[in-house]
Amino acid sequence: MQRKGIWGSLTLIVLVSGLAWGLTNLHISQAQASQAVTTYNQWKKAYVAGKSQK
């Protein structure tokens, strides 16, 4: 019975740690978001809406 308690506690610690790590890494700065949009728009202009396509 004691093993179940230990494994349950370890599982809970791992889950909470993973959740905390994931939430802290979700933060994206405004500069990063702006750069991503700019890069996407450049790609889209060159490959999707470019005049070179026939």
ABEGO torsion letter per residue (X at the ends): XAAAAAAAAAAAAAAAAAAAAAAAAABBBAAAAAAAAAAAAAAAAAAAABAABX
